[in-house]
Amino acid sequence: MGKNGTCLDVYQSRFVDNTKVNLYPCGQKQTNQLWTLRADNTIRCGGKCLTTAGNNMVIFGCNEDPSDYNKWEILSDGSIINSKSGLFLTAGTEGNLLLEANIYGSNQAFYATNNTTPPVIKLVGYEGKCLHACDDYVFLKRCKSNVTNQEWTIYPDETIRPQKNLGKCLKYGNLEDSTVNVDTCDGSSDERWRFQSNGAIVHVESKMVMDVVTDFGEITVGPDIAALTQIWFQTLP
């Protein structure tokens, strides 16, 4: 799964060489959206390998493609690199899949899963308070049940979205201003986050972590110093 929770999709289930692969809304166990990650670094669907045709993604016979463009490296941060070109699988406009240089964008994050419904959670931080959205402003506030302003959806493109408006993403983009806010999702590096096992939420491009200004509950980013203000837990809403 990739940008906006869409799935890699073999066009019209045509499992013949050079059929285009796009991103498309996920279906229920559709065979043209079921992919196997193989030990030989190929990504396969319907017995064909994901490969490149120019800058587009297609399927092609795995044994008939000697170019090594059908070999991929999947990184722990959700990036997929074409082994031959060194370029990153990228979601373009209108569902197109391209190869581009790494920009740490959410349009370059993918997640292998059989569960195509993004989870809805609460994010609990410092002093047991919840991440709360009010328009484009985010801050900590006492947790309450059935408050949609405190519900967040975690997308496979590594975006964190307010359940009230899934077209918006949690963002950090101004290197001179550490404030985190909510704004329109656009596939950029501003909106890509990773959850760490130590409770930190890392902004992928800057490598800084989500933090809290204790006096006001304002959400910012800063260097990871394992502070209590930088530890977050996911709970059910």
Backbone as JSON, one array per atom type, in Angstrom:
{
  "sequence": "MGKNGTCLDVYQSRFVDNTKVNLYPCGQKQTNQLWTLRADNTIRCGGKCLTTAGNNMVIFGCNEDPSDYNKWEILSDGSIINSKSGLFLTAGTEGNLLLEANIYGSNQAFYATNNTTPPVIKLVGYEGKCLHACDDYVFLKRCKSNVTNQEWTIYPDETIRPQKNLGKCLKYGNLEDSTVNVDTCDGSSDERWRFQSNGAIVHVESKMVMDVVTDFGEITVGPDIAALTQIWFQTLP",
  "N": [[0.84, -1.19, 0.0], [0.36, 2.31, -0.63], [0.55, 5.78, -1.3], [-1.99, 7.73, 0.14], [-3.31, 5.49, 1.07], [-3.74, 3.7, -1.01], [-3.48, 0.86, -3.32], [-0.93, -1.1, -4.99], [-1.6, -1.91, -8.28], [-2.31, -4.09, -10.88], [-3.1, -3.26, -14.09], [-6.4, -3.72, -15.0], [-6.25, -6.43, -14.4], [-4.62, -7.71, -16.23], [-2.44, -10.01, -16.87], [-0.04, -9.93, -18.52], [3.03, -9.35, -20.32], [4.43, -6.09, -19.94], [2.16, -4.81, -19.01], [0.71, -2.06, -17.4], [1.41, -0.85, -14.08], [-0.28, 0.69, -11.53], [-1.27, 2.93, -8.82], [-4.2, 2.26, -7.01], [-7.53, 2.41, -5.63], [-7.89, 0.16, -2.9], [-9.09, -3.17, -3.17], [-11.06, -6.06, -2.16], [-9.08, -8.57, -1.54], [-8.24, -8.69, -4.21], [-6.84, -10.25, -7.0], [-5.12, -8.9, -8.68], [-3.96, -7.1, -7.04], [-2.49, -8.38, -5.2], [0.61, -9.07, -3.97], [3.82, -10.64, -3.95], [6.7, -10.74, -1.98], [9.82, -11.65, -2.81], [12.69, -13.74, -2.03], [14.69, -13.35, -3.86], [14.76, -10.71, -4.33], [12.76, -9.76, -5.97], [9.51, -8.42, -6.78], [6.39, -9.71, -6.99], [3.44, -10.38, -8.95], [0.73, -12.28, -9.95], [2.5, -14.11, -11.1], [4.26, -12.59, -12.54], [6.92, -10.12, -12.68], [7.46, -7.03, -10.98], [8.67, -4.3, -12.75], [10.52, -1.88, -14.72], [9.5, 0.32, -17.37], [10.87, 2.49, -19.22], [10.16, 5.29, -17.44], [7.99, 4.32, -16.2], [6.01, 1.94, -14.28], [5.69, -1.51, -14.79], [4.5, -4.93, -15.3], [6.41, -7.86, -15.96], [7.72, -10.82, -17.5], [9.54, -12.75, -15.24], [11.81, -14.29, -15.78], [12.42, -13.52, -18.29], [13.44, -11.01, -18.28], [16.43, -9.68, -18.36], [17.65, -7.47, -17.3], [17.91, -6.67, -14.68], [16.37, -4.65, -13.72], [14.17, -5.49, -12.44], [14.7, -5.98, -9.83], [14.52, -5.18, -6.41], [15.03, -3.17, -3.49], [13.85, -3.15, -0.28], [13.5, -0.86, 2.19], [13.79, -0.29, 5.77], [12.44, 2.0, 6.43], [10.23, 2.13, 4.84], [10.71, 2.84, 2.24], [11.2, 1.97, -1.23], [13.64, 0.83, -3.28], [14.88, 0.81, -6.57], [17.08, -1.57, -7.62], [18.82, -1.5, -9.79], [18.83, 1.15, -10.87], [19.0, 2.76, -8.63], [17.09, 4.54, -7.93], [14.01, 5.72, -6.36], [10.89, 4.16, -5.75], [8.0, 5.93, -6.51], [4.99, 7.65, -5.87], [3.18, 9.22, -8.28], [1.16, 11.7, -9.94], [-2.39, 11.14, -10.38], [-2.39, 8.42, -9.77], [-0.19, 7.29, -10.98], [2.9, 5.44, -11.05], [6.28, 6.04, -10.49], [9.88, 6.3, -10.97], [12.06, 8.04, -8.96], [14.48, 10.4, -7.59], [15.39, 10.27, -4.11], [13.31, 12.02, -1.91], [12.35, 11.88, 0.57], [9.62, 11.93, 0.75], [6.11, 11.46, 1.6], [4.94, 10.3, -0.54], [6.72, 8.44, -1.29], [6.66, 6.34, 0.4], [5.85, 3.07, 1.38], [3.94, 0.18, 2.34], [3.83, -3.17, 3.2], [1.09, -5.16, 3.54], [-1.78, -7.14, 4.52], [-3.98, -6.02, 5.53], [-6.08, -3.61, 4.65], [-7.31, -1.42, 5.72], [-6.72, 1.58, 7.2], [-5.63, 2.07, 10.57], [-7.5, 3.62, 13.23], [-6.69, 5.74, 15.86], [-5.93, 7.0, 19.2], [-3.44, 9.36, 20.14], [-1.43, 9.35, 22.79], [0.33, 11.4, 24.94], [2.63, 13.39, 26.77], [2.12, 13.59, 30.26], [-0.11, 12.0, 30.1], [-1.94, 13.09, 28.35], [-3.91, 13.78, 25.38], [-3.23, 13.99, 21.85], [-4.6, 16.65, 20.17], [-6.65, 18.11, 17.73], [-7.48, 21.26, 16.43], [-8.96, 22.9, 14.04], [-6.26, 23.84, 12.09], [-4.41, 23.7, 14.05], [-2.51, 21.97, 16.5], [-2.33, 20.36, 19.66], [-1.75, 19.31, 23.09], [-4.3, 17.87, 25.08], [-6.62, 17.15, 27.72], [-7.57, 13.77, 27.69], [-10.55, 12.54, 26.22], [-13.48, 10.53, 25.82], [-15.0, 9.6, 22.71], [-14.4, 11.92, 21.26], [-13.84, 13.33, 18.34], [-11.87, 15.07, 17.52], [-9.62, 14.16, 18.73], [-8.96, 11.85, 17.49], [-6.99, 9.93, 15.32], [-5.81, 8.86, 12.14], [-3.71, 6.37, 10.93], [-1.85, 6.18, 8.17], [-0.61, 4.0, 5.5], [1.31, 5.32, 4.01], [2.88, 6.58, 5.77], [1.79, 8.83, 6.91], [0.04, 10.87, 9.3], [-3.19, 11.4, 10.09], [-5.92, 13.6, 10.8], [-8.91, 12.23, 11.94], [-11.27, 13.55, 11.43], [-10.83, 14.91, 9.08], [-9.59, 13.52, 6.51], [-8.15, 14.34, 4.38], [-6.17, 15.93, 5.23], [-2.93, 16.3, 6.8], [-0.66, 15.63, 9.5], [1.99, 17.86, 9.97], [5.41, 18.96, 9.6], [7.39, 21.47, 8.5], [8.88, 23.84, 8.35], [12.05, 24.8, 8.77], [12.97, 26.81, 10.38], [11.09, 27.17, 12.24], [9.81, 25.27, 14.7], [7.27, 24.27, 14.99], [4.58, 21.95, 14.85], [1.86, 21.26, 12.72], [-1.42, 20.95, 11.18], [-2.16, 20.32, 7.82], [-3.02, 20.43, 4.3], [-2.66, 17.28, 2.74], [0.03, 16.42, 0.63], [1.91, 14.68, -0.35], [4.51, 15.3, 0.29], [7.76, 15.67, 1.97], [7.26, 16.9, 4.36], [5.22, 15.67, 5.76], [5.76, 13.09, 6.56], [6.17, 10.51, 8.84], [7.61, 8.33, 11.36], [6.93, 5.71, 13.6], [8.68, 4.81, 16.47], [10.18, 2.12, 18.4], [10.81, 2.96, 20.95], [8.9, 4.74, 21.66], [9.1, 7.2, 20.47], [8.17, 9.53, 17.87], [9.25, 9.94, 14.76], [10.23, 12.49, 12.56], [10.75, 11.89, 9.28], [12.46, 13.08, 7.29], [13.92, 15.19, 8.62], [14.89, 13.88, 10.83], [14.31, 14.57, 13.4], [12.3, 14.47, 16.43], [8.85, 14.23, 17.46], [7.69, 16.55, 19.84], [6.8, 18.21, 22.95], [5.82, 21.4, 24.09], [5.93, 22.16, 27.32], [4.64, 24.16, 28.84], [2.46, 25.09, 27.37], [1.41, 22.98, 25.97], [1.84, 22.85, 23.29], [2.68, 21.39, 20.13], [5.77, 20.39, 18.89], [8.92, 19.86, 17.15], [12.08, 18.28, 17.88], [15.57, 17.54, 18.71], [16.23, 14.09, 19.42], [16.18, 13.27, 22.66], [15.3, 11.45, 24.39], [13.38, 12.4, 26.16], [10.62, 12.76, 28.47], [8.62, 14.21, 27.3], [8.74, 13.43, 24.73], [7.73, 10.95, 24.31], [5.3, 8.75, 23.12], [2.13, 7.08, 22.99], [0.04, 4.71, 21.39], [-3.42, 4.34, 21.5], [-6.68, 2.8, 21.55], [-9.51, 4.6, 20.27]],
  "CA": [[0.0, 0.0, 0.0], [1.15, 3.52, -0.72], [-0.02, 7.11, -1.12], [-3.41, 7.85, 0.46], [-3.89, 4.18, 1.37], [-4.05, 2.96, -2.24], [-2.73, -0.38, -3.52], [-0.32, -1.38, -6.29], [-2.68, -2.54, -9.02], [-2.02, -4.44, -12.27], [-4.22, -2.69, -14.84], [-7.46, -4.61, -15.48], [-5.85, -7.83, -14.16], [-4.01, -8.25, -17.46], [-1.14, -10.54, -16.47], [0.81, -10.11, -19.7], [4.18, -8.46, -20.27], [4.3, -4.66, -20.19], [0.94, -4.21, -18.46], [1.08, -0.99, -16.47], [1.08, -0.95, -12.67], [-0.61, 1.99, -10.95], [-1.92, 2.9, -7.52], [-5.65, 2.26, -7.21], [-8.19, 2.05, -4.37], [-7.74, -1.25, -2.57], [-10.28, -4.02, -3.16], [-11.04, -7.18, -1.23], [-8.3, -9.71, -2.01], [-8.18, -8.72, -5.67], [-5.59, -10.91, -7.4], [-4.22, -7.94, -9.33], [-3.37, -6.25, -6.0], [-1.78, -9.26, -4.27], [2.01, -9.12, -4.36], [4.71, -11.49, -3.15], [8.07, -10.26, -1.87], [10.62, -12.87, -2.92], [14.06, -13.68, -1.52], [15.59, -12.91, -4.94], [14.56, -9.25, -4.43], [11.7, -9.41, -6.92], [8.16, -8.18, -6.26], [5.65, -10.44, -8.02], [1.98, -10.45, -8.95], [0.29, -13.12, -11.06], [3.63, -14.79, -11.71], [5.09, -11.61, -13.24], [7.74, -9.27, -11.81], [7.41, -5.57, -11.1], [9.88, -3.79, -13.38], [10.35, -0.54, -15.29], [9.49, 0.55, -18.81], [11.15, 3.91, -19.15], [9.97, 5.75, -16.06], [6.73, 3.76, -15.72], [6.07, 0.61, -13.7], [4.93, -2.54, -15.49], [4.89, -6.3, -14.97], [7.12, -8.52, -17.06], [8.18, -12.16, -17.14], [10.72, -12.64, -14.37], [12.97, -14.94, -16.4], [12.67, -12.91, -19.6], [13.98, -9.66, -18.09], [17.8, -9.84, -17.88], [18.22, -6.15, -17.04], [17.98, -6.43, -13.23], [15.45, -3.6, -13.31], [13.09, -6.11, -11.66], [15.19, -6.23, -8.48], [14.17, -4.06, -5.53], [15.45, -3.21, -2.08], [12.83, -2.54, 0.58], [14.16, -0.34, 3.39], [12.99, -0.33, 6.99], [11.62, 3.22, 6.55], [9.12, 2.07, 3.91], [11.14, 3.18, 0.88], [11.5, 0.87, -2.13], [14.67, 1.3, -4.21], [15.21, -0.03, -7.72], [18.49, -1.93, -7.43], [19.61, -1.15, -10.98], [18.96, 2.6, -11.07], [19.2, 3.47, -7.37], [16.0, 5.49, -7.73], [13.0, 5.29, -5.41], [9.51, 4.05, -6.21], [7.35, 7.18, -6.13], [3.62, 7.84, -6.34], [3.0, 10.48, -9.0], [-0.23, 12.17, -10.03], [-3.39, 10.27, -10.99], [-2.1, 7.02, -9.5], [1.0, 6.8, -11.69], [4.09, 5.07, -10.28], [7.49, 6.5, -11.17], [11.15, 6.21, -10.26], [12.64, 9.37, -8.76], [15.45, 10.52, -6.5], [14.78, 10.29, -2.78], [13.01, 13.32, -1.29], [11.76, 11.53, 1.87], [8.21, 12.29, 0.72], [5.15, 10.4, 1.9], [4.65, 9.63, -1.8], [7.76, 7.42, -1.49], [6.53, 5.39, 1.5], [4.97, 1.94, 1.07], [3.83, -0.76, 3.46], [3.28, -4.46, 2.79], [0.11, -5.62, 4.52], [-3.05, -7.67, 4.02], [-5.04, -5.21, 6.13], [-6.1, -2.4, 3.83], [-8.02, -0.36, 6.42], [-5.82, 2.27, 8.13], [-6.16, 2.08, 11.93], [-7.84, 4.88, 13.89], [-6.14, 5.66, 17.21], [-5.58, 8.21, 19.93], [-2.03, 9.49, 20.46], [-1.32, 9.81, 24.17], [1.68, 11.9, 25.18], [3.09, 13.89, 28.07], [1.13, 13.68, 31.35], [-1.3, 11.23, 29.76], [-2.88, 13.89, 27.56], [-4.08, 13.33, 24.0], [-3.02, 14.91, 20.74], [-5.92, 17.22, 19.87], [-6.62, 19.02, 16.58], [-8.51, 22.29, 16.33], [-8.62, 23.45, 12.72], [-4.92, 23.41, 11.69], [-3.56, 23.78, 15.23], [-2.5, 20.73, 17.29], [-1.81, 20.56, 21.01], [-2.18, 18.29, 24.04], [-5.49, 18.2, 25.86], [-7.08, 16.01, 28.49], [-8.24, 12.78, 26.85], [-11.97, 12.31, 26.43], [-14.07, 9.54, 24.93], [-15.91, 10.05, 21.64], [-14.03, 13.25, 20.77], [-13.19, 13.06, 17.07], [-10.68, 15.92, 17.4], [-8.5, 13.41, 19.3], [-8.82, 10.6, 16.75], [-6.02, 10.05, 14.23], [-5.72, 7.69, 11.28], [-2.32, 6.12, 10.54], [-1.86, 5.67, 6.8], [0.59, 3.25, 5.13], [2.31, 6.21, 3.43], [3.54, 7.18, 6.93], [1.14, 10.08, 7.3], [-0.85, 10.85, 10.46], [-4.26, 12.26, 9.59], [-7.07, 13.76, 11.68], [-10.06, 11.44, 11.48], [-12.31, 14.48, 10.97], [-10.52, 15.4, 7.74], [-8.52, 12.62, 6.05], [-7.38, 15.01, 3.33], [-5.12, 16.73, 5.87], [-1.88, 15.52, 7.43], [0.2, 16.25, 10.5], [3.14, 18.31, 9.19], [6.47, 19.85, 10.07], [8.09, 21.8, 7.28], [9.67, 25.07, 8.41], [13.23, 24.51, 9.57], [13.2, 27.9, 11.32], [9.98, 27.15, 13.19], [9.68, 23.85, 15.03], [5.88, 23.95, 15.27], [3.87, 20.94, 14.07], [0.47, 21.64, 12.49], [-2.19, 20.13, 10.24], [-2.38, 21.01, 6.56], [-3.42, 19.54, 3.21], [-1.69, 16.26, 2.35], [0.51, 16.65, -0.73], [2.95, 13.72, -0.71], [5.84, 15.87, 0.53], [8.52, 15.2, 3.13], [6.75, 17.56, 5.57], [4.15, 14.9, 6.42], [6.15, 11.67, 6.71], [6.56, 10.21, 10.21], [7.76, 6.92, 11.7], [6.81, 5.37, 15.01], [9.81, 4.04, 16.95], [9.87, 1.21, 19.51], [11.0, 3.65, 22.23], [7.81, 5.69, 21.86], [9.31, 8.44, 19.71], [7.61, 9.67, 16.53], [10.35, 10.6, 14.06], [10.02, 13.13, 11.26], [11.72, 11.1, 8.52], [13.48, 13.89, 6.62], [14.77, 15.96, 9.53], [15.38, 12.97, 11.88], [13.9, 15.06, 14.71], [11.14, 13.75, 16.96], [7.74, 15.03, 17.94], [7.94, 16.97, 21.21], [5.74, 19.04, 23.53], [6.16, 22.54, 24.93], [5.17, 21.79, 28.52], [3.83, 25.26, 29.37], [1.26, 25.35, 26.59], [0.95, 21.78, 25.29], [2.06, 22.99, 21.86], [3.44, 20.29, 19.54], [6.93, 20.84, 18.14], [9.92, 18.8, 16.95], [13.39, 18.6, 18.44], [16.49, 16.4, 18.75], [15.78, 13.0, 20.28], [16.95, 13.17, 23.91], [14.56, 10.49, 25.21], [12.64, 13.12, 27.19], [9.25, 12.31, 28.67], [7.76, 14.95, 26.37], [8.92, 12.86, 23.39], [7.22, 9.58, 24.33], [3.9, 8.7, 22.71], [1.51, 5.76, 22.97], [-1.18, 4.58, 20.6], [-4.51, 3.64, 22.17], [-7.93, 2.81, 20.81], [-10.32, 5.78, 20.59]],
  "C": [[0.88, 1.25, 0.0], [0.32, 4.77, -0.49], [-1.54, 7.05, -0.9], [-4.09, 6.5, 0.69], [-4.31, 3.38, 0.15], [-3.11, 1.77, -2.4], [-2.07, -0.41, -4.9], [-1.27, -2.3, -7.06], [-2.23, -2.82, -10.46], [-3.26, -4.1, -13.1], [-5.13, -3.79, -15.39], [-7.1, -6.1, -15.36], [-5.28, -8.49, -15.41], [-2.58, -8.71, -17.13], [-0.32, -10.93, -17.69], [1.92, -9.07, -19.63], [3.81, -7.03, -20.66], [2.94, -4.07, -19.79], [1.32, -3.22, -17.36], [0.61, -1.3, -15.05], [0.89, 0.45, -12.11], [-1.0, 1.82, -9.49], [-3.42, 3.08, -7.74], [-6.3, 1.93, -5.87], [-8.17, 0.54, -4.13], [-9.09, -1.96, -2.61], [-10.14, -5.12, -2.13], [-10.34, -8.38, -1.88], [-8.31, -9.83, -3.53], [-6.83, -9.28, -6.1], [-4.61, -9.94, -8.04], [-3.63, -6.93, -8.35], [-2.62, -7.08, -4.95], [-0.36, -9.48, -4.77], [2.81, -9.99, -3.4], [6.1, -10.89, -3.16], [8.97, -11.47, -1.81], [12.05, -12.65, -2.42], [15.06, -13.24, -2.58], [15.44, -11.42, -5.23], [13.61, -8.84, -5.55], [10.39, -9.21, -6.16], [7.2, -8.69, -7.33], [4.14, -10.39, -7.81], [1.56, -11.28, -10.16], [1.41, -13.81, -11.79], [4.56, -13.88, -12.5], [5.82, -10.72, -12.23], [7.48, -7.79, -12.07], [8.74, -5.09, -11.67], [9.57, -2.43, -14.0], [10.29, -0.59, -16.81], [9.64, 2.05, -18.98], [11.04, 4.34, -17.7], [8.66, 5.23, -15.47], [6.95, 2.37, -15.14], [5.16, -0.34, -14.48], [5.25, -3.89, -14.87], [5.51, -6.92, -16.21], [7.55, -9.89, -16.56], [9.49, -12.11, -16.38], [11.96, -13.21, -15.03], [13.34, -14.29, -17.73], [13.29, -11.52, -19.5], [15.39, -9.77, -17.51], [18.42, -8.55, -17.35], [18.47, -5.87, -15.57], [17.14, -5.23, -12.81], [14.27, -4.17, -12.52], [13.55, -6.49, -10.26], [15.0, -4.96, -7.64], [14.72, -4.27, -4.13], [14.41, -2.46, -1.26], [13.48, -2.15, 1.9], [13.21, -0.36, 4.58], [12.11, 0.91, 7.14], [10.46, 3.25, 5.55], [9.47, 2.45, 2.48], [11.43, 1.91, 0.08], [12.43, 1.39, -3.21], [14.83, 0.31, -5.35], [16.71, -0.3, -7.71], [19.36, -1.48, -8.59], [19.87, 0.35, -11.07], [19.3, 3.35, -9.79], [18.12, 4.5, -7.09], [14.88, 4.87, -6.89], [11.63, 5.21, -6.07], [8.72, 5.22, -5.64], [5.94, 7.23, -6.7], [3.52, 9.21, -7.0], [1.54, 10.9, -8.98], [-1.1, 11.1, -10.68], [-3.04, 8.79, -10.86], [-0.89, 6.47, -10.21], [2.11, 6.46, -10.71], [5.32, 5.38, -11.11], [8.71, 6.1, -10.38], [11.75, 7.6, -10.17], [13.69, 9.33, -7.66], [14.72, 10.64, -5.17], [14.57, 11.72, -2.29], [12.39, 13.12, 0.1], [10.27, 11.85, 1.92], [7.31, 11.14, 1.13], [4.72, 9.67, 0.63], [5.72, 8.6, -2.16], [7.76, 6.39, -0.36], [5.49, 4.33, 1.14], [5.0, 0.96, 2.24], [3.16, -2.03, 2.97], [2.35, -4.99, 3.88], [-1.09, -6.23, 3.82], [-4.24, -6.92, 4.59], [-5.07, -3.85, 5.45], [-6.88, -1.25, 4.48], [-7.09, 0.32, 7.42], [-6.42, 2.34, 9.53], [-6.45, 3.5, 12.42], [-7.45, 4.76, 15.36], [-6.26, 7.01, 17.92], [-4.08, 8.19, 20.16], [-1.91, 10.14, 21.83], [0.13, 10.18, 24.45], [1.91, 12.32, 26.61], [1.92, 14.06, 29.05], [-0.18, 12.97, 31.01], [-2.34, 11.98, 28.97], [-2.85, 13.45, 26.1], [-3.76, 14.43, 22.99], [-4.39, 15.34, 20.21], [-5.76, 18.2, 18.71], [-7.78, 19.99, 16.66], [-8.19, 23.11, 15.09], [-7.23, 22.95, 12.34], [-3.94, 23.39, 12.86], [-3.65, 22.48, 16.01], [-1.82, 20.99, 18.63], [-2.26, 19.39, 21.87], [-3.37, 18.79, 24.84], [-5.94, 16.95, 26.61], [-7.9, 15.06, 27.61], [-9.71, 12.63, 27.24], [-12.46, 11.27, 25.43], [-14.95, 10.22, 23.89], [-15.67, 11.5, 21.22], [-13.23, 13.05, 19.48], [-11.96, 13.93, 16.85], [-9.44, 15.22, 17.95], [-8.3, 12.07, 18.61], [-7.96, 10.82, 15.51], [-5.97, 8.74, 13.45], [-4.28, 7.56, 10.78], [-2.31, 5.45, 9.17], [-0.56, 4.94, 6.47], [1.66, 4.1, 4.44], [3.02, 7.03, 4.51], [3.05, 8.59, 7.22], [0.22, 9.83, 8.5], [-1.95, 11.87, 10.19], [-5.4, 12.38, 10.62], [-8.28, 13.03, 11.11], [-11.18, 12.33, 10.94], [-12.08, 14.96, 9.54], [-9.32, 14.62, 7.21], [-7.74, 13.19, 4.88], [-6.26, 15.87, 3.89], [-4.17, 15.82, 6.64], [-1.17, 16.33, 8.52], [1.52, 16.59, 9.82], [4.14, 19.1, 10.03], [7.3, 20.18, 8.84], [9.0, 23.0, 7.33], [10.85, 24.86, 9.34], [13.56, 25.62, 10.55], [12.11, 27.96, 12.4], [9.66, 25.69, 13.47], [8.24, 23.4, 15.25], [5.35, 22.89, 14.3], [2.42, 21.39, 13.92], [-0.2, 20.65, 11.56], [-2.42, 20.94, 8.98], [-2.69, 19.97, 5.49], [-2.31, 18.55, 2.86], [-1.27, 16.48, 0.89], [1.63, 15.71, -1.15], [4.35, 14.17, -0.4], [6.51, 15.25, 1.75], [8.01, 15.8, 4.43], [5.89, 16.62, 6.41], [4.5, 13.44, 6.67], [6.76, 11.43, 8.09], [6.73, 8.71, 10.4], [7.67, 6.74, 13.2], [7.97, 4.46, 15.4], [9.41, 3.2, 18.17], [10.03, 1.87, 20.87], [9.92, 4.69, 22.52], [7.96, 6.99, 21.11], [8.58, 8.37, 18.37], [8.59, 10.54, 15.74], [9.86, 11.23, 12.76], [11.12, 12.63, 10.34], [12.81, 11.95, 7.9], [14.43, 14.55, 7.6], [15.42, 15.11, 10.61], [15.08, 13.5, 13.28], [12.61, 14.37, 15.14], [10.08, 14.72, 17.46], [7.88, 15.3, 19.44], [6.78, 17.87, 21.67], [6.35, 20.2, 24.3], [5.3, 22.43, 26.18], [4.26, 22.9, 29.03], [2.48, 25.4, 28.67], [0.66, 24.1, 25.94], [1.1, 21.84, 23.8], [2.95, 21.86, 21.35], [4.54, 20.85, 18.65], [7.76, 19.62, 17.75], [11.23, 19.26, 17.56], [14.29, 17.38, 18.38], [15.99, 15.35, 19.74], [16.7, 12.88, 21.49], [16.24, 12.25, 24.9], [13.83, 11.17, 26.37], [11.22, 12.57, 27.31], [8.28, 13.0, 27.71], [7.84, 14.39, 24.95], [8.42, 11.42, 23.29], [5.72, 9.59, 24.07], [3.41, 7.25, 22.7], [0.26, 5.81, 22.09], [-2.22, 3.8, 21.41], [-5.75, 3.67, 21.28], [-8.77, 4.02, 21.21], [-11.48, 5.43, 21.53]]
}
